[in-house]
Amino acid sequence: MLLLAATATYAGFACLSLAMPDNWERAGGDIASHTPRRRPLRLGGALLLSLALTLCLWRDGPSFGVLLWAVLLSAGAITVAFTLTWRPSLLRGRLLTGTPPR
């Protein structure tokens, strides 16, 4: 369950970062196709981060679950920042091109 929460955190921050035009373009997306996808990416990112919070609360209760979620938020944000810095093409996938990454 912790791995699922960490994955949801990473995916949530990836969606939120791809909602920004510069990051969308850096990951290999066409800037013209970005505008209609901004709102769904933001909503998806928020929902995934909420899912991660729910999983942490369910796994460890409210006292430690919130602390665990805060740690996962930090780790997820740093990991997405590193991905955008060194391998932005890893964030490319069906969101950007409609095809899996190569």
N, CA, C and O atoms as CSV, one atom per row, in Angstrom:
chain,resi,resn,atom,element,x,y,z
A,1,MET,N,N,0.827,-1.185,0.000
A,1,MET,CA,C,0.000,0.000,0.000
A,1,MET,C,C,0.879,1.259,0.000
A,1,MET,O,O,0.515,2.274,-0.594
A,2,LEU,N,N,2.024,1.186,0.663
A,2,LEU,CA,C,2.939,2.318,0.674
A,2,LEU,C,C,3.501,2.579,-0.723
A,2,LEU,O,O,3.664,3.730,-1.130
A,3,LEU,N,N,3.791,1.521,-1.441
A,3,LEU,CA,C,4.286,1.669,-2.812
A,3,LEU,C,C,3.222,2.300,-3.709
A,3,LEU,O,O,3.540,3.121,-4.570
A,4,LEU,N,N,1.988,1.928,-3.514
A,4,LEU,CA,C,0.886,2.517,-4.277
A,4,LEU,C,C,0.738,4.004,-3.948
A,4,LEU,O,O,0.502,4.817,-4.842
A,5,ALA,N,N,0.875,4.355,-2.686
A,5,ALA,CA,C,0.794,5.764,-2.290
A,5,ALA,C,C,1.954,6.562,-2.885
A,5,ALA,O,O,1.760,7.692,-3.333
A,6,ALA,N,N,3.151,5.986,-2.892
A,6,ALA,CA,C,4.307,6.670,-3.477
A,6,ALA,C,C,4.137,6.839,-4.982
A,6,ALA,O,O,4.491,7.879,-5.537
A,7,THR,N,N,3.603,5.829,-5.635
A,7,THR,CA,C,3.369,5.914,-7.073
A,7,THR,C,C,2.310,6.965,-7.393
A,7,THR,O,O,2.449,7.716,-8.358
A,8,ALA,N,N,1.263,7.019,-6.593
A,8,ALA,CA,C,0.221,8.025,-6.794
A,8,ALA,C,C,0.778,9.435,-6.581
A,8,ALA,O,O,0.390,10.370,-7.281
A,9,THR,N,N,1.678,9.584,-5.625
A,9,THR,CA,C,2.292,10.886,-5.380
A,9,THR,C,C,3.149,11.308,-6.567
A,9,THR,O,O,3.066,12.446,-7.029
A,10,TYR,N,N,3.968,10.387,-7.056
A,10,TYR,CA,C,4.812,10.701,-8.215
A,10,TYR,C,C,3.950,11.042,-9.428
A,10,TYR,O,O,4.214,12.027,-10.117
A,11,ALA,N,N,2.938,10.248,-9.690
A,11,ALA,CA,C,2.068,10.496,-10.843
A,11,ALA,C,C,1.305,11.806,-10.688
A,11,ALA,O,O,1.095,12.522,-11.667
A,12,GLY,N,N,0.893,12.123,-9.471
A,12,GLY,CA,C,0.193,13.381,-9.231
A,12,GLY,C,C,1.071,14.581,-9.513
A,12,GLY,O,O,0.639,15.532,-10.164
A,13,PHE,N,N,2.306,14.543,-9.025
A,13,PHE,CA,C,3.211,15.651,-9.299
A,13,PHE,C,C,3.626,15.688,-10.764
A,13,PHE,O,O,3.875,16.766,-11.304
A,14,ALA,N,N,3.705,14.536,-11.412
A,14,ALA,CA,C,4.006,14.523,-12.847
A,14,ALA,C,C,2.877,15.202,-13.619
A,14,ALA,O,O,3.138,15.986,-14.531
A,15,CYS,N,N,1.631,14.911,-13.265
A,15,CYS,CA,C,0.496,15.566,-13.918
A,15,CYS,C,C,0.504,17.071,-13.675
A,15,CYS,O,O,0.275,17.853,-14.597
A,16,LEU,N,N,0.766,17.474,-12.439
A,16,LEU,CA,C,0.798,18.897,-12.134
A,16,LEU,C,C,1.930,19.604,-12.866
A,16,LEU,O,O,1.770,20.743,-13.304
A,17,SER,N,N,3.067,18.940,-13.002
A,17,SER,CA,C,4.180,19.578,-13.711
A,17,SER,C,C,3.906,19.654,-15.209
A,17,SER,O,O,4.277,20.633,-15.856
A,18,LEU,N,N,3.263,18.636,-15.765
A,18,LEU,CA,C,2.948,18.668,-17.190
A,18,LEU,C,C,1.831,19.651,-17.509
A,18,LEU,O,O,1.610,19.963,-18.679
A,19,ALA,N,N,1.129,20.142,-16.509
A,19,ALA,CA,C,0.114,21.167,-16.728
A,19,ALA,C,C,0.752,22.519,-17.037
A,19,ALA,O,O,0.061,23.442,-17.469
A,20,MET,N,N,2.054,22.646,-16.823
A,20,MET,CA,C,2.771,23.879,-17.148
A,20,MET,C,C,3.352,23.769,-18.555
A,20,MET,O,O,3.955,22.753,-18.899
A,21,PRO,N,N,3.174,24.810,-19.370
A,21,PRO,CA,C,3.606,24.731,-20.770
A,21,PRO,C,C,5.094,24.414,-20.961
A,21,PRO,O,O,5.448,23.648,-21.856
A,22,ASP,N,N,5.960,24.991,-20.134
A,22,ASP,CA,C,7.400,24.743,-20.295
A,22,ASP,C,C,7.741,23.279,-20.060
A,22,ASP,O,O,8.511,22.687,-20.816
A,23,ASN,N,N,7.174,22.700,-19.022
A,23,ASN,CA,C,7.444,21.294,-18.733
A,23,ASN,C,C,6.823,20.382,-19.786
A,23,ASN,O,O,7.402,19.356,-20.142
A,24,TRP,N,N,5.642,20.756,-20.285
A,24,TRP,CA,C,4.985,19.982,-21.349
A,24,TRP,C,C,5.888,19.921,-22.576
A,24,TRP,O,O,6.089,18.857,-23.162
A,25,GLU,N,N,6.430,21.080,-22.954
A,25,GLU,CA,C,7.299,21.140,-24.125
A,25,GLU,C,C,8.614,20.400,-23.882
A,25,GLU,O,O,9.118,19.724,-24.779
A,26,ARG,N,N,9.169,20.521,-22.681
A,26,ARG,CA,C,10.418,19.835,-22.350
A,26,ARG,C,C,10.249,18.314,-22.418
A,26,ARG,O,O,11.178,17.600,-22.796
A,27,ALA,N,N,9.075,17.829,-22.056
A,27,ALA,CA,C,8.826,16.385,-22.086
A,27,ALA,C,C,8.540,15.887,-23.503
A,27,ALA,O,O,8.386,14.685,-23.720
A,28,GLY,N,N,8.469,16.802,-24.459
A,28,GLY,CA,C,8.314,16.379,-25.842
A,28,GLY,C,C,6.940,16.575,-26.414
A,28,GLY,O,O,6.649,16.082,-27.503
A,29,GLY,N,N,6.084,17.285,-25.707
A,29,GLY,CA,C,4.733,17.501,-26.214
A,29,GLY,C,C,4.651,18.711,-27.121
A,29,GLY,O,O,5.465,19.629,-27.018
A,30,ASP,N,N,3.685,18.714,-27.995
A,30,ASP,CA,C,3.443,19.837,-28.888
A,30,ASP,C,C,2.722,20.924,-28.103
A,30,ASP,O,O,1.691,20.668,-27.480
A,31,ILE,N,N,3.260,22.123,-28.133
A,31,ILE,CA,C,2.705,23.201,-27.324
A,31,ILE,C,C,1.293,23.570,-27.774
A,31,ILE,O,O,0.501,24.058,-26.969
A,32,ALA,N,N,0.967,23.344,-29.045
A,32,ALA,CA,C,-0.380,23.654,-29.536
A,32,ALA,C,C,-1.428,22.721,-28.931
A,32,ALA,O,O,-2.588,23.106,-28.779
A,33,SER,N,N,-1.032,21.509,-28.588
A,33,SER,CA,C,-1.989,20.559,-28.019
A,33,SER,C,C,-2.059,20.651,-26.501
A,33,SER,O,O,-2.774,19.872,-25.871
A,34,HIS,N,N,-1.337,21.582,-25.906
A,34,HIS,CA,C,-1.268,21.658,-24.446
A,34,HIS,C,C,-2.480,22.315,-23.814
A,34,HIS,O,O,-2.954,21.848,-22.778
A,35,THR,N,N,-2.990,23.372,-24.398
A,35,THR,CA,C,-4.052,24.168,-23.769
A,35,THR,C,C,-5.288,23.363,-23.385
A,35,THR,O,O,-5.760,23.528,-22.260
A,36,PRO,N,N,-5.846,22.502,-24.239
A,36,PRO,CA,C,-7.040,21.761,-23.809
A,36,PRO,C,C,-6.764,20.704,-22.749
A,36,PRO,O,O,-7.702,20.174,-22.153
A,37,ARG,N,N,-5.517,20.392,-22.506
A,37,ARG,CA,C,-5.192,19.337,-21.530
A,37,ARG,C,C,-4.790,19.886,-20.167
A,37,ARG,O,O,-4.546,19.101,-19.250
A,38,ARG,N,N,-4.712,21.177,-20.003
A,38,ARG,CA,C,-4.245,21.752,-18.740
A,38,ARG,C,C,-5.173,21.416,-17.573
A,38,ARG,O,O,-4.722,20.943,-16.530
A,39,ARG,N,N,-6.455,21.660,-17.752
A,39,ARG,CA,C,-7.397,21.431,-16.655
A,39,ARG,C,C,-7.483,19.959,-16.264
A,39,ARG,O,O,-7.466,19.664,-15.070
A,40,PRO,N,N,-7.577,19.010,-17.216
A,40,PRO,CA,C,-7.592,17.591,-16.816
A,40,PRO,C,C,-6.304,17.161,-16.111
A,40,PRO,O,O,-6.345,16.330,-15.204
A,41,LEU,N,N,-5.166,17.718,-16.518
A,41,LEU,CA,C,-3.916,17.371,-15.849
A,41,LEU,C,C,-3.901,17.879,-14.415
A,41,LEU,O,O,-3.471,17.174,-13.503
A,42,ARG,N,N,-4.367,19.091,-14.223
A,42,ARG,CA,C,-4.423,19.637,-12.858
A,42,ARG,C,C,-5.382,18.843,-11.980
A,42,ARG,O,O,-5.070,18.520,-10.834
A,43,LEU,N,N,-6.543,18.535,-12.526
A,43,LEU,CA,C,-7.523,17.763,-11.765
A,43,LEU,C,C,-6.985,16.374,-11.449
A,43,LEU,O,O,-7.124,15.891,-10.325
A,44,GLY,N,N,-6.368,15.731,-12.441
A,44,GLY,CA,C,-5.783,14.405,-12.222
A,44,GLY,C,C,-4.682,14.436,-11.182
A,44,GLY,O,O,-4.591,13.532,-10.351
A,45,GLY,N,N,-3.841,15.465,-11.214
A,45,GLY,CA,C,-2.789,15.590,-10.217
A,45,GLY,C,C,-3.342,15.749,-8.813
A,45,GLY,O,O,-2.857,15.122,-7.871
A,46,ALA,N,N,-4.361,16.591,-8.677
A,46,ALA,CA,C,-4.972,16.788,-7.364
A,46,ALA,C,C,-5.635,15.508,-6.859
A,46,ALA,O,O,-5.536,15.176,-5.678
A,47,LEU,N,N,-6.306,14.795,-7.755
A,47,LEU,CA,C,-6.965,13.548,-7.352
A,47,LEU,C,C,-5.941,12.476,-6.951
A,47,LEU,O,O,-6.166,11.726,-6.001
A,48,LEU,N,N,-4.831,12.406,-7.669
A,48,LEU,CA,C,-3.806,11.422,-7.318
A,48,LEU,C,C,-3.144,11.744,-5.981
A,48,LEU,O,O,-2.842,10.838,-5.205
A,49,LEU,N,N,-2.916,13.022,-5.709
A,49,LEU,CA,C,-2.353,13.389,-4.407
A,49,LEU,C,C,-3.351,13.128,-3.284
A,49,LEU,O,O,-2.959,12.750,-2.180
A,50,SER,N,N,-4.630,13.328,-3.560
A,50,SER,CA,C,-5.672,13.007,-2.577
A,50,SER,C,C,-5.750,11.506,-2.338
A,50,SER,O,O,-5.950,11.061,-1.207
A,51,LEU,N,N,-5.594,10.727,-3.405
A,51,LEU,CA,C,-5.561,9.274,-3.269
A,51,LEU,C,C,-4.388,8.838,-2.403
A,51,LEU,O,O,-4.528,7.942,-1.570
A,52,ALA,N,N,-3.236,9.465,-2.595
A,52,ALA,CA,C,-2.073,9.137,-1.779
A,52,ALA,C,C,-2.342,9.456,-0.307
A,52,ALA,O,O,-1.967,8.681,0.572
A,53,LEU,N,N,-2.985,10.586,-0.035
A,53,LEU,CA,C,-3.337,10.922,1.347
A,53,LEU,C,C,-4.290,9.894,1.931
A,53,LEU,O,O,-4.113,9.458,3.068
A,54,THR,N,N,-5.287,9.507,1.170
A,54,THR,CA,C,-6.252,8.512,1.636
A,54,THR,C,C,-5.568,7.189,1.956
A,54,THR,O,O,-5.854,6.568,2.980
A,55,LEU,N,N,-4.664,6.757,1.078
A,55,LEU,CA,C,-3.950,5.503,1.319
A,55,LEU,C,C,-3.070,5.580,2.565
A,55,LEU,O,O,-3.000,4.628,3.343
A,56,CYS,N,N,-2.404,6.713,2.750
A,56,CYS,CA,C,-1.557,6.874,3.940
A,56,CYS,C,C,-2.395,6.886,5.217
A,56,CYS,O,O,-2.012,6.292,6.224
A,57,LEU,N,N,-3.538,7.567,5.168
A,57,LEU,CA,C,-4.409,7.598,6.346
A,57,LEU,C,C,-4.989,6.223,6.642
A,57,LEU,O,O,-5.111,5.838,7.805
A,58,TRP,N,N,-5.343,5.488,5.610
A,58,TRP,CA,C,-5.916,4.155,5.792
A,58,TRP,C,C,-4.855,3.190,6.332
A,58,TRP,O,O,-5.149,2.331,7.163
A,59,ARG,N,N,-3.627,3.344,5.850
A,59,ARG,CA,C,-2.549,2.434,6.253
A,59,ARG,C,C,-2.102,2.669,7.694
A,59,ARG,O,O,-1.933,1.714,8.452
A,60,ASP,N,N,-1.909,3.938,8.080
A,60,ASP,CA,C,-1.280,4.231,9.362
A,60,ASP,C,C,-2.100,5.092,10.309
A,60,ASP,O,O,-1.614,5.448,11.383
A,61,GLY,N,N,-3.318,5.435,9.946
A,61,GLY,CA,C,-4.129,6.262,10.825
A,61,GLY,C,C,-3.796,7.736,10.652
A,61,GLY,O,O,-2.862,8.094,9.934
A,62,PRO,N,N,-4.570,8.585,11.317
A,62,PRO,CA,C,-4.404,10.021,11.093
A,62,PRO,C,C,-3.105,10.605,11.643
A,62,PRO,O,O,-2.555,11.528,11.042
A,63,SER,N,N,-2.611,10.106,12.742
A,63,SER,CA,C,-1.432,10.735,13.340
A,63,SER,C,C,-0.175,10.510,12.508
A,63,SER,O,O,0.524,11.473,12.192
A,64,PHE,N,N,0.128,9.276,12.149
A,64,PHE,CA,C,1.327,9.005,11.369
A,64,PHE,C,C,1.054,9.093,9.871
A,64,PHE,O,O,1.979,9.332,9.095
A,65,GLY,N,N,-0.187,8.907,9.453
A,65,GLY,CA,C,-0.527,8.946,8.028
A,65,GLY,C,C,-0.260,10.301,7.404
A,65,GLY,O,O,0.238,10.381,6.281
A,66,VAL,N,N,-0.581,11.359,8.113
A,66,VAL,CA,C,-0.338,12.704,7.596
A,66,VAL,C,C,1.163,12.969,7.492
A,66,VAL,O,O,1.620,13.577,6.524
A,67,LEU,N,N,1.919,12.525,8.468
A,67,LEU,CA,C,3.369,12.677,8.429
A,67,LEU,C,C,3.972,11.887,7.264
A,67,LEU,O,O,4.838,12.392,6.550
A,68,LEU,N,N,3.521,10.673,7.080
A,68,LEU,CA,C,3.989,9.851,5.969
A,68,LEU,C,C,3.647,10.505,4.634
A,68,LEU,O,O,4.467,10.497,3.716
A,69,TRP,N,N,2.457,11.065,4.517
A,69,TRP,CA,C,2.047,11.734,3.291
A,69,TRP,C,C,2.938,12.943,3.019
A,69,TRP,O,O,3.318,13.179,1.873
A,70,ALA,N,N,3.276,13.709,4.053
A,70,ALA,CA,C,4.152,14.870,3.878
A,70,ALA,C,C,5.532,14.442,3.375
A,70,ALA,O,O,6.126,15.112,2.532
A,71,VAL,N,N,6.030,13.335,3.891
A,71,VAL,CA,C,7.322,12.823,3.427
A,71,VAL,C,C,7.215,12.354,1.977
A,71,VAL,O,O,8.113,12.610,1.174
A,72,LEU,N,N,6.126,11.673,1.642
A,72,LEU,CA,C,5.928,11.225,0.264
A,72,LEU,C,C,5.770,12.407,-0.689
A,72,LEU,O,O,6.225,12.340,-1.831
A,73,LEU,N,N,5.134,13.487,-0.239
A,73,LEU,CA,C,5.017,14.681,-1.067
A,73,LEU,C,C,6.391,15.249,-1.407
A,73,LEU,O,O,6.662,15.599,-2.556
A,74,SER,N,N,7.241,15.335,-0.409
A,74,SER,CA,C,8.593,15.848,-0.634
A,74,SER,C,C,9.368,14.950,-1.588
A,74,SER,O,O,9.992,15.426,-2.535
A,75,ALA,N,N,9.323,13.659,-1.332
A,75,ALA,CA,C,10.055,12.711,-2.175
A,75,ALA,C,C,9.512,12.705,-3.597
A,75,ALA,O,O,10.287,12.650,-4.552
A,76,GLY,N,N,8.203,12.760,-3.749
A,76,GLY,CA,C,7.600,12.765,-5.080
A,76,GLY,C,C,7.940,14.022,-5.863
A,76,GLY,O,O,8.234,13.951,-7.056
A,77,ALA,N,N,7.901,15.169,-5.201
A,77,ALA,CA,C,8.224,16.425,-5.883
A,77,ALA,C,C,9.681,16.450,-6.327
A,77,ALA,O,O,9.985,16.883,-7.438
A,78,ILE,N,N,10.574,15.993,-5.475
A,78,ILE,CA,C,11.994,15.962,-5.832
A,78,ILE,C,C,12.236,14.987,-6.974
A,78,ILE,O,O,13.013,15.278,-7.884
A,79,THR,N,N,11.584,13.840,-6.936
A,79,THR,CA,C,11.767,12.838,-7.986
A,79,THR,C,C,11.264,13.352,-9.332
A,79,THR,O,O,11.913,13.128,-10.354
A,80,VAL,N,N,10.138,14.024,-9.352
A,80,VAL,CA,C,9.628,14.594,-10.603
A,80,VAL,C,C,10.565,15.700,-11.091
A,80,VAL,O,O,10.804,15.816,-12.293
A,81,ALA,N,N,11.092,16.506,-10.185
A,81,ALA,CA,C,12.041,17.551,-10.588
A,81,ALA,C,C,13.295,16.937,-11.202
A,81,ALA,O,O,13.797,17.432,-12.211
A,82,PHE,N,N,13.803,15.865,-10.602
A,82,PHE,CA,C,14.967,15.175,-11.170
A,82,PHE,C,C,14.636,14.567,-12.534
A,82,PHE,O,O,15.455,14.608,-13.452
A,83,THR,N,N,13.443,14.009,-12.659
A,83,THR,CA,C,13.039,13.428,-13.935
A,83,THR,C,C,12.965,14.500,-15.019
A,83,THR,O,O,13.417,14.284,-16.143
A,84,LEU,N,N,12.399,15.648,-14.681
A,84,LEU,CA,C,12.319,16.737,-15.663
A,84,LEU,C,C,13.690,17.289,-16.010
A,84,LEU,O,O,13.893,17.793,-17.115
A,85,THR,N,N,14.624,17.202,-15.090
A,85,THR,CA,C,15.958,17.721,-15.339
A,85,THR,C,C,16.775,16.790,-16.223
A,85,THR,O,O,17.383,17.238,-17.195
A,86,TRP,N,N,16.797,15.502,-15.899
A,86,TRP,CA,C,17.696,14.580,-16.577
A,86,TRP,C,C,17.036,13.720,-17.648
A,86,TRP,O,O,17.669,13.432,-18.664
A,87,ARG,N,N,15.826,13.311,-17.464
A,87,ARG,CA,C,15.144,12.438,-18.431
A,87,ARG,C,C,13.690,12.867,-18.635
A,87,ARG,O,O,12.780,12.115,-18.287
A,88,PRO,N,N,13.454,14.050,-19.187
A,88,PRO,CA,C,12.060,14.487,-19.345
A,88,PRO,C,C,11.251,13.594,-20.279
A,88,PRO,O,O,10.022,13.571,-20.213
A,89,SER,N,N,11.936,12.865,-21.141
A,89,SER,CA,C,11.199,11.990,-22.062
A,89,SER,C,C,10.518,10.833,-21.336
A,89,SER,O,O,9.624,10.200,-21.898
A,90,LEU,N,N,10.924,10.544,-20.093
A,90,LEU,CA,C,10.254,9.493,-19.326
A,90,LEU,C,C,8.819,9.874,-18.978
A,90,LEU,O,O,7.979,9.003,-18.752
A,91,LEU,N,N,8.542,11.168,-18.935
A,91,LEU,CA,C,7.180,11.612,-18.640
A,91,LEU,C,C,6.306,11.607,-19.887
A,91,LEU,O,O,5.091,11.789,-19.808
A,92,ARG,N,N,6.935,11.398,-21.030
A,92,ARG,CA,C,6.175,11.328,-22.274
A,92,ARG,C,C,5.452,9.988,-22.325
A,92,ARG,O,O,6.005,8.973,-21.902
A,93,GLY,N,N,4.295,9.972,-22.807
A,93,GLY,CA,C,3.515,8.744,-22.891
A,93,GLY,C,C,2.203,9.041,-23.573
A,93,GLY,O,O,2.135,9.884,-24.468
A,94,ARG,N,N,1.195,8.374,-23.167
A,94,ARG,CA,C,-0.119,8.567,-23.776
A,94,ARG,C,C,-0.655,9.976,-23.552
A,94,ARG,O,O,-1.448,10.462,-24.358
A,95,LEU,N,N,-0.240,10.645,-22.475
A,95,LEU,CA,C,-0.697,12.001,-22.235
A,95,LEU,C,C,-0.236,12.959,-23.324
A,95,LEU,O,O,-0.976,13.863,-23.713
A,96,LEU,N,N,0.978,12.766,-23.816
A,96,LEU,CA,C,1.541,13.705,-24.756
A,96,LEU,C,C,1.272,13.333,-26.205
A,96,LEU,O,O,0.851,14.178,-26.995
A,97,THR,N,N,1.508,12.093,-26.556
A,97,THR,CA,C,1.481,11.718,-27.963
A,97,THR,C,C,0.406,10.719,-28.316
A,97,THR,O,O,0.111,10.521,-29.495
A,98,GLY,N,N,-0.175,10.097,-27.339
A,98,GLY,CA,C,-1.147,9.057,-27.609
A,98,GLY,C,C,-0.515,7.688,-27.807
A,98,GLY,O,O,-1.210,6.707,-28.070
A,99,THR,N,N,0.815,7.627,-27.677
A,99,THR,CA,C,1.525,6.366,-27.824
A,99,THR,C,C,2.453,6.172,-26.642
A,99,THR,O,O,2.833,7.155,-26.005
A,100,PRO,N,N,2.827,4.956,-26.328
A,100,PRO,CA,C,3.736,4.724,-25.214
A,100,PRO,C,C,5.132,5.271,-25.513
A,100,PRO,O,O,5.486,5.433,-26.681
A,101,PRO,N,N,5.943,5.563,-24.468
A,101,PRO,CA,C,7.284,6.082,-24.687
A,101,PRO,C,C,8.189,5.073,-25.376
A,101,PRO,O,O,7.992,3.864,-25.251
A,102,ARG,N,N,9.173,5.571,-26.099
A,102,ARG,CA,C,10.119,4.693,-26.807
A,102,ARG,C,C,11.430,4.629,-26.088
A,102,ARG,O,O,12.346,3.940,-26.535
